[in-house]
Amino acid sequence: MRSVFYLLVLFFLFSCTDPVSEDTLPTTGSGSVAFCQTGKCVGMVMSDNLELTIKITNFETAVAILSFELIFDPEELNISTTSGGEFGEIDFQSLEVSDTTVTSFSFFGNIVGDGDLMKVNFQGSGYDGTKVRIINCIMIDANGNEIEEDLLIQHICYIDEGLLISYAEQLPGTLAESWVPTGNYVWSNKFCSY
């Protein structure tokens, strides 16, 4: 049973349509995402005032159309504004969220290199434990062909800082056994499955 679990984890790790949580998301001076050493990556940074920045890194092959869905709990967070980044304005967006719809965004143009793709400003309260993630990512080149390169997609969550402290201090035992809740929640790209 464990081997099936590990195979599923590996499948999701290398899939474009499902986000993968990475350990870190500091950025470098060039605006690239530090967790991304090679290959195309999409990372997220959330500020304390609920401004989500979606960054791309290592887009060496030009992408003419980039489309994805942004998933979050609409009972905890609501989008107040969106804006394009270094690659231009958002060409299409659907912000209506219900039981059957999600937010979706599309960019048309020459998306290549590293930089901020877009910003999303949220409003909300009582969002402890919430997650924001990207799914159904599609990349199309200038010839209309889908780009089938690996894409690492990071998501972000609002978790108790005790998880991060326990991890940093490398306390004995598993993380599930060693962490102590602090009641102080922070945005993190680590441990979004807890």
Secondary structure, DSSP 4 states (H G I P E B T S, - for coil): -HHHHHHHHHHHHT-SSS----S---B-TTS-BTT--SSEEEEEEE-TTSEEEEEEEEEEEEEEEEEEEEE--TTTEEEEEEEEBTTB--SEEE---SSS--EEEEEEEEEEEEEEEEEEEEEES--TT-EEEEEEEEEE-TTSPBP---EEE--EEEEEHHHHHHHHHT-SS-HHHH----S-EEEESS-TT-
